[in-house]
């Protein structure tokens, strides 16, 4: 604490947690009590030290307004060393040989996860590596559907893709069967309900709500024999997941009838006892939750690793999205187009944002510095509502099923997504962010339609000096709403980033992608290259920079790309392109210290 005498010096306050001792929950409560009882001086930094090791949380770590610090006395939750202090939402599975399996003698099984509550497992890690789910073909080898029947709510596939499944216990295994369906700039995950075989065609039907959503929503939907823009016809692709019928060496599945997880070793010599198998349990590891009246403020996470969050929605409701991983609650085509805000609109949609490993709502000066986000099922870090003056700097995001970092409003539930978001109280808008010096790689590996960095309605945000690579859709995205109207978005700057190896699985994408009007904004000095060739794409709309509908108020300047591959869709009058392409020379000194 402060020293006595005429000169007062700040003295840090320390609380120590460890996997074998004080838990993060208890350490946070102790810090809360110290602040309540005024045992922390006005200039004293309060440190919660997380010793090296893995903290299996068991429940979400809830950070509330009473945990707040001040600008001169922040609370710092700090790990021992980067990547060494892990907050995990997972559980270890003990895998033993399945003596009942005759067809696959080497098969291993876990204990049942179907107890009082069914525990779905959609991801499984062996040691530090993610294991592929049992599927008909590898995800990079999907095949074409035959037809997409809106009226019948059926997808038709070749009988050859179903033969392996028909050789299994069909009545039992159909509860494990899902379809991944490629559709323009998104995928759908559909739980199979039933099938009918007609000659060499299988007609699949699906569970609700995803069946209704998939066949009623107009954008995006699969295509059948559609010209992709080069005179060649393209049809959407699919894969089938789940069940013993598709298990191969190195893959796994969960039997939804019993909850047991099965793993087929890469070779018969592999001993599962030599490995650690981790299944995610918690969908949200840390929740920071305040309000406009009582925000959570002045908390810093430093050198903390967040791992093993779950993504359970597809197991119960399927997964049909509009864009960027925002899943649909309802969507349909308007018979007579037009809304007051958009006279030519021909569809409506209501969405909800995906779950996040770390969620921040109503936060001010909630910083993440030199943290690691890895082995996560859906979004990594999400600043969802009324957050301001926050910094994400020097973090590493990798092996993430959805978007690495999301921020800003994607108005959901009862707010129709094409109506511009303009809150009565502008404090609800996420604003004044610095997203800098982060490395984002191997993300969007569960929901391909997610992105590296996804900003919705935001203002006064700087996204700079980040590396974004190995994503299945777009790299850095900003904007929402498809509207030229004022939404409060303004003064956003995307500068000095390096974006490459993007659009691996989906097109209609951009290395940097924008939507709607945002006056005073810039995209400059970025280095964008290596867009993937359109393997599954049903169109050729893949760009280094893509200004999607109603983008306005943006200056695009001095961005290097190997060619002038740029796209736009109904941009506004205040868009300015200055010296972009192979002749641009952006300032990239910051890259010298990056891998």
Secondary structure, 3 states (H helix, E strand, C coil): CCCCCCCCCCCCEEEEECCCCCCHHHHHHHHHHHHHCCCCCCCCCEEEEECCEEEECCCCEEECHHHCCECCECEEEEECCCCCEEEECEEEECCEECCCCCCCCCEEECCCCECCCECCCCCEEECCEECEECECCCCCCCEECCEEECCCCEEEEEHHHCHHHHCCCHHHHHHHCEEEEEECCEEEEEEEEEEEEECCEEEEEECCCHHHHHHHCCCCCCCCCEECCCCCEECCEEEEECCHHHCCCCEEEECCCCCCEEEECCCCCCCHHHCCEEEECCCCCEEEECCCCCCEEEEEEECCEEEEECCCHHHHHCEEEEECCEEEEEEEECCCCCECCECCCCEEEEEECCCEEEEEECEEEEEEECCEEEEECCEEEEEEECCECCEEECCEEEEECCCCEEECECCCCCCCCCCCCCCCCHHHCEECCEEECCEEEEECCCCCCCCCEEECEEECCEEECCEEECCCCCCEEECCCCCCCCCCCECCEEECCEEEEECCCCCCEEEEEECCEEEEEEEECCEEEEECCCCCCCCCCEEEEEECCCCEEEEEECCECCCCCEEECCCCCCEEEECCCCCCCCCCHHHHHCC
